[in-house]
Amino acid sequence: MKLNLNFFVSGVLLLTVALSCTKQKHTNEEIVQAMAKYDSLIVKQNPAEIAQAFTPDGKLGDAAMGRESIQQFLSKINSFKVLDQTSVTNTVQIRGDSALQTGSYVQTDVNTKNDTVKAMGTFTCKWKWIDGEGWKIANIVTHPF
């Protein structure tokens, strides 16, 4: 009987530990906030900071893959000044430590002729949760209007 009690107590302890180690439940709001942070990085136009918003093997559409490549690609884009970048989320689907977000964006820029222009369109963003770093972009694709 004592053996059965020890087995039961050990089982309960093991179950308690296992349940306490389950993965964090993520929310749609986390994704919306992560995109808002990305929008603010776009306005700052700091290629190194923007690249850090991606996973190590993240993709900026078909333009660049990996943080270093993304940073190099963005460093070459200096023909305009971003005044504002906003996005509106249409959908968020979360599966464990991955998420898929769709929405629209509007970006206001000043070009080399000192004209103010607006770029707008839709986006699809795949996110990945990285422990110790938070939500990072695995792939983002935009479709300008």
PyMOL commands that set and color helices and strands:
alter all, ss='L'
color gray80, all
select helices_A, chain A and resi 2-20+28-44+47-51+67-75
alter helices_A, ss='H'
color red, helices_A
select strands_A, chain A and resi 54-60+64-65+80-95+98-111+116-130+134-144
alter strands_A, ss='S'
color yellow, strands_A
deselect
rebuild
show_as cartoon
